[in-house]
Amino acid sequence: MENRTLGDSEIEVSALGFGCWAIGGEWQDADGNPLGWGTVDDQESIAAIRRAMELGVTFFDTADVYGTGRSERVLGRALAGRRDEVVIATKWGNVFDEETRTLIGEDATVAYARRALTASLRRLGTDRIDVYQLHLGDVPLDEATELREACEDFVREGLIRAYAWSTDDPGRAALFAHGEHCVGVQHACNVLVDAPEMLALCEQHGLASIVRSPLAMGLLTGKQGPSGRGGAGDIRSVPPAWLRWFDEGGVPASQWRARIDAVRDVLTADDRTLAQGALAWLWARSPRKVPIPGFRSVAQAEENARALERGPLSEAQLSEVAELLQ
């Protein structure tokens, strides 16, 4: 598949990125509820990143809060000596304690944005962030305007190349879209729950649609049955209210299982796995879409990256999926 250009910038990325939330390992909120994806092996994570690069992936998305810094450090180690081969996106806005691996709050001030950026540069072992993203989806517009201007300052200082907002609110995304060096919006979207308003905004402003949860946090991999998944340290086992895909204990919610079953044959045609079909659906929806599925192993990295070889669903398949899910 052809690469994507982020917005009106000169930043070119593979049509598939990799999301690095899961490789942050275990961390928690102030009440002790898990926010990670369970135990991970850093060496396996590094090997998976390098294997993805071998298969053509050049875009890696993380956040300072993932694993309270661990994800950024692991990504930095994996890219040591190869920094110029990839595009790195990270996010800021959450406040955390690295020693206790605990999320402790939020901070949408300009001063904190600068401190967070300095810390991310250090953990990643780089002198610039390619795409710096606001991680708080509901910041008031006046504060967001100040942060957008701060990002423009960071660009002028050479600390970042571009910026974006991770939000599911098209109105807020539109505010950032007016910034000169805003190149995209990171938002939730997948074959089960489309985001047509956000795609329309991206098309209107010439932005990249950076798609998180393209596999519904693992639900669209087809690897788990109705008995559930996850365990201690896995956010899916004790899902917060916003995590719609799983019920208590990591059991896939029944309404989503039914929708997956309805489109399974279409998504798995042409020798695709279910996950590859879900990614292919996103590419068929728009060439602006850059899905960023997560991973915890070399095997997962290979399966996701090989979706690039098969490309998007056909127009006929895209239409069939729409009819089956209406």
C-alpha positions as CSV (number, residue, x, y, z in Angstrom):
1,M,0.0,0.0,0.0
2,E,1.1,3.6,-0.6
3,N,2.3,5.6,2.3
4,R,0.2,8.4,3.8
5,T,1.2,12.1,4.2
6,L,0.0,13.6,7.5
7,G,-2.0,16.7,6.7
8,D,-0.3,19.3,4.6
9,S,3.1,18.5,6.2
10,E,6.0,16.6,4.7
11,I,5.6,13.9,7.3
12,E,5.1,10.6,5.5
13,V,4.1,7.4,7.3
14,S,3.1,3.9,6.5
15,A,-0.7,3.3,6.0
16,L,-0.6,1.3,9.2
17,G,0.9,2.6,12.5
18,F,1.4,0.7,15.7
19,G,-0.1,1.8,19.0
20,C,2.1,1.4,22.0
21,W,-0.4,1.4,24.9
22,A,-0.1,-2.3,25.6
23,I,3.7,-2.4,25.8
24,G,3.6,-0.1,28.7
25,G,2.7,-3.0,30.9
26,E,0.8,-2.7,34.2
27,W,-0.2,0.6,35.7
28,Q,-3.3,1.9,37.6
29,D,-5.5,4.7,38.6
30,A,-5.6,6.3,42.0
31,D,-8.1,3.7,43.2
32,G,-6.0,0.8,42.1
33,N,-8.0,-0.1,39.0
34,P,-5.8,-1.4,36.1
35,L,-5.1,0.9,33.2
36,G,-2.7,-1.3,31.4
37,W,-3.0,-4.5,29.4
38,G,-1.3,-6.9,31.8
39,T,2.2,-8.2,32.1
40,V,4.5,-7.6,29.1
41,D,8.1,-8.6,28.3
42,D,10.2,-5.6,27.2
43,Q,12.5,-7.7,25.0
44,E,9.4,-9.2,23.2
45,S,8.1,-5.6,22.7
46,I,11.4,-4.4,21.2
47,A,11.5,-7.4,18.9
48,A,8.0,-6.8,17.8
49,I,8.7,-3.2,17.0
50,R,11.8,-4.1,15.0
51,R,9.9,-6.8,13.1
52,A,7.1,-4.4,12.3
53,M,9.7,-2.1,10.8
54,E,11.1,-5.0,8.7
55,L,7.5,-5.4,7.3
56,G,7.1,-1.7,6.4
57,V,5.7,0.0,9.4
58,T,7.2,3.4,10.0
59,F,4.7,5.1,12.4
60,F,4.6,4.4,16.1
61,D,2.1,6.1,18.5
62,T,2.6,6.2,22.3
63,A,1.9,8.4,25.2
64,D,3.8,9.5,28.2
65,V,1.2,8.0,30.6
66,Y,1.3,4.5,29.0
67,G,2.9,2.4,31.7
68,T,3.8,5.8,33.3
69,G,6.7,6.3,31.0
70,R,7.6,2.6,30.3
71,S,6.1,2.6,26.8
72,E,8.1,5.6,25.7
73,R,11.3,4.1,27.2
74,V,10.8,0.8,25.5
75,L,10.0,2.4,22.1
76,G,13.1,4.6,22.5
77,R,15.3,1.5,23.1
78,A,13.8,-0.3,20.1
79,L,14.5,2.6,17.8
80,A,18.0,3.3,19.0
81,G,20.3,4.0,16.0
82,R,17.2,4.0,13.7
83,R,15.4,7.1,14.8
84,D,15.4,8.7,11.3
85,E,13.7,5.6,9.8
86,V,10.4,6.2,11.6
87,V,7.8,8.8,12.7
88,I,7.1,9.0,16.4
89,A,3.9,10.3,17.9
90,T,3.3,10.7,21.6
91,K,0.7,12.4,23.8
92,W,0.6,14.5,26.9
93,G,-1.9,15.9,29.5
94,N,-2.1,13.1,32.1
95,V,-0.1,13.4,35.4
96,F,1.4,10.3,36.8
97,D,3.8,8.9,39.4
98,E,6.5,6.7,37.7
99,E,7.6,5.1,40.9
100,T,4.1,3.9,41.9
101,R,3.0,3.5,38.3
102,T,-0.2,5.5,39.1
103,L,-2.2,8.0,37.2
104,I,-2.9,10.9,39.6
105,G,-4.6,13.6,37.5
106,E,-4.7,15.8,34.5
107,D,-2.9,19.1,33.6
108,A,-3.9,21.2,30.6
109,T,-1.6,24.1,31.3
110,V,1.0,25.4,28.9
111,A,3.7,25.1,31.5
112,Y,2.9,21.4,32.0
113,A,2.9,20.8,28.3
114,R,6.4,22.0,28.1
115,R,7.6,19.9,31.1
116,A,5.9,16.8,29.7
117,L,7.5,17.4,26.3
118,T,10.9,17.6,27.8
119,A,10.3,14.4,29.7
120,S,9.1,12.6,26.7
121,L,12.1,13.6,24.6
122,R,14.3,12.2,27.4
123,R,12.5,8.9,27.7
124,L,12.4,8.4,23.9
125,G,16.0,9.3,23.5
126,T,15.3,11.8,20.7
127,D,15.7,15.5,20.0
128,R,12.3,16.0,18.5
129,I,8.8,14.5,18.5
130,D,7.2,14.2,15.0
131,V,3.6,14.5,16.1
132,Y,2.8,15.8,19.6
133,Q,-0.8,15.1,20.7
134,L,-3.0,16.5,23.4
135,H,-4.3,13.4,25.2
136,L,-7.2,15.0,27.1
137,G,-10.3,14.8,24.9
138,D,-12.5,17.4,26.6
139,V,-10.3,20.4,27.4
140,P,-12.3,23.7,27.4
141,L,-11.9,25.5,24.1
142,D,-10.1,28.6,25.6
143,E,-7.5,26.3,27.2
144,A,-7.2,24.3,24.0
145,T,-6.5,27.5,22.1
146,E,-3.6,28.3,24.4
147,L,-2.2,24.7,24.0
148,R,-2.5,24.9,20.2
149,E,-0.4,28.1,20.2
150,A,2.1,26.5,22.6
151,C,2.4,23.7,20.1
152,E,3.2,26.2,17.4
153,D,5.9,27.6,19.7
154,F,7.3,24.0,20.1
155,V,7.4,23.7,16.3
156,R,9.3,27.0,15.9
157,E,11.8,25.8,18.6
158,G,12.4,22.5,16.7
159,L,11.1,20.4,19.5
160,I,8.2,18.9,17.5
161,R,7.4,18.8,13.8
162,A,3.6,18.9,14.1
163,Y,0.8,18.3,16.5
164,A,-2.7,16.8,16.8
165,W,-5.5,16.3,19.3
166,S,-6.7,12.9,20.6
167,T,-10.4,13.5,20.9
168,D,-13.7,12.1,19.8
169,D,-15.3,15.5,19.7
170,P,-15.4,17.0,16.1
171,G,-16.0,20.5,17.5
172,R,-12.8,20.4,19.6
173,A,-10.9,18.8,16.7
174,A,-11.9,21.7,14.5
175,L,-10.3,24.2,16.9
176,F,-6.9,22.5,16.5
177,A,-7.5,22.0,12.8
178,H,-7.1,25.8,12.3
179,G,-3.5,25.6,13.6
180,E,-0.8,25.9,10.9
181,H,1.0,22.7,11.9
182,C,-1.9,20.6,13.0
183,V,-1.7,17.4,10.8
184,G,-4.4,15.1,12.2
185,V,-6.9,14.0,14.7
186,Q,-6.6,10.8,16.7
187,H,-10.0,9.3,17.3
188,A,-11.8,6.0,17.9
189,C,-13.2,4.2,14.9
190,N,-13.7,0.6,13.7
191,V,-16.0,-1.5,11.6
192,L,-18.4,-1.8,14.6
193,V,-18.6,1.9,15.3
194,D,-17.9,4.3,12.5
195,A,-17.0,8.0,13.0
196,P,-18.4,9.7,9.8
197,E,-18.5,13.2,11.4
198,M,-14.8,13.0,12.3
199,L,-13.9,11.7,8.9
200,A,-15.8,14.6,7.3
201,L,-13.9,17.1,9.4
202,C,-10.5,15.5,8.4
203,E,-11.5,15.7,4.8
204,Q,-12.6,19.3,5.1
205,H,-9.3,20.4,6.7
206,G,-7.0,18.0,5.0
207,L,-6.0,16.2,8.1
208,A,-5.0,12.6,8.8
209,S,-7.5,10.4,10.6
210,I,-5.3,8.6,13.1
211,V,-7.5,5.7,14.2
212,R,-7.3,4.3,17.7
213,S,-9.2,1.2,18.8
214,P,-9.3,-0.1,15.2
215,L,-9.6,-3.6,16.6
216,A,-11.9,-2.7,19.4
217,M,-9.2,-3.3,22.0
218,G,-8.7,-6.9,20.8
219,L,-12.4,-7.8,20.2
220,L,-11.8,-7.7,16.5
221,T,-8.9,-10.1,16.6
222,G,-11.3,-13.1,17.0
223,K,-8.8,-14.5,19.5
224,Q,-11.2,-14.6,22.5
225,G,-14.5,-16.4,23.0
226,P,-17.5,-15.6,25.2
227,S,-15.6,-16.8,28.3
228,G,-13.6,-13.6,28.3
229,R,-10.0,-12.5,28.5
230,G,-7.6,-10.5,30.6
231,G,-6.7,-10.9,34.2
232,A,-4.9,-9.0,36.9
233,G,-3.5,-5.8,35.5
234,D,-5.6,-5.8,32.4
235,I,-8.0,-2.9,32.0
236,R,-10.4,-5.2,30.0
237,S,-11.0,-7.4,33.0
238,V,-12.4,-4.5,35.1
239,P,-13.6,-2.2,32.3
240,P,-14.3,1.5,33.1
241,A,-17.6,3.0,31.9
242,W,-16.1,4.3,28.6
243,L,-14.7,0.8,27.6
244,R,-17.8,-0.4,25.7
245,W,-16.3,-3.6,24.2
246,F,-16.2,-5.8,27.3
247,D,-18.3,-6.6,30.3
248,E,-16.9,-7.4,33.8
249,G,-14.3,-10.1,33.8
250,G,-13.2,-9.3,30.2
251,V,-16.3,-11.0,28.7
252,P,-17.0,-9.6,25.2
253,A,-20.3,-7.7,25.3
254,S,-23.0,-9.7,23.5
255,Q,-24.1,-7.0,21.1
256,W,-20.7,-6.7,19.6
257,R,-20.3,-10.5,19.2
258,A,-23.4,-10.5,17.1
259,R,-22.2,-7.7,14.9
260,I,-18.8,-9.4,14.4
261,D,-20.5,-12.6,13.4
262,A,-22.6,-10.8,10.9
263,V,-19.6,-9.5,8.9
264,R,-17.0,-12.2,9.7
265,D,-17.2,-13.9,6.3
266,V,-16.7,-10.6,4.4
267,L,-13.8,-9.5,6.6
268,T,-12.0,-12.9,6.4
269,A,-12.4,-13.3,2.6
270,D,-9.3,-13.2,0.4
271,D,-7.3,-15.1,3.1
272,R,-7.4,-12.3,5.6
273,T,-7.6,-12.9,9.3
274,L,-10.4,-11.1,11.1
275,A,-8.0,-8.4,12.4
276,Q,-6.6,-7.9,8.9
277,G,-10.1,-7.6,7.5
278,A,-11.0,-5.0,10.2
279,L,-7.9,-2.9,9.2
280,A,-8.8,-3.3,5.5
281,W,-12.3,-1.9,6.2
282,L,-10.7,1.3,7.6
283,W,-8.5,1.7,4.5
284,A,-11.5,1.2,2.3
285,R,-13.4,3.9,4.2
286,S,-10.8,6.6,3.4
287,P,-7.2,6.9,2.3
288,R,-6.9,9.4,5.1
289,K,-7.2,6.7,7.7
290,V,-4.1,5.5,9.5
291,P,-5.1,2.8,12.0
292,I,-2.8,2.2,15.0
293,P,-3.6,-1.3,16.4
294,G,-1.8,-2.3,19.6
295,F,0.5,-5.3,20.0
296,R,2.3,-7.3,22.7
297,S,4.2,-9.9,20.7
298,V,6.1,-10.5,17.5
299,A,3.2,-12.7,16.3
300,Q,0.7,-9.9,16.7
301,A,3.0,-7.4,15.0
302,E,3.4,-9.8,12.0
303,E,-0.3,-10.4,11.7
304,N,-1.1,-6.7,11.8
305,A,1.7,-5.6,9.5
306,R,0.9,-8.2,6.9
307,A,-2.5,-6.5,6.4
308,L,-0.5,-4.0,4.4
309,E,0.1,-6.7,1.8
310,R,-3.6,-7.2,1.1
311,G,-4.7,-3.6,1.2
312,P,-8.2,-2.3,1.5
313,L,-11.5,-4.1,1.1
314,S,-13.1,-3.7,-2.3
315,E,-15.9,-1.3,-2.9
316,A,-18.3,-4.2,-3.1
317,Q,-17.1,-5.6,0.2
318,L,-17.4,-2.2,1.9
319,S,-21.0,-1.9,0.7
320,E,-21.8,-5.4,1.9
321,V,-20.5,-4.7,5.4
322,A,-22.6,-1.6,5.5
323,E,-25.7,-3.5,4.5
324,L,-25.1,-6.2,7.0
325,L,-24.6,-3.8,9.9
326,Q,-27.4,-1.3,9.1
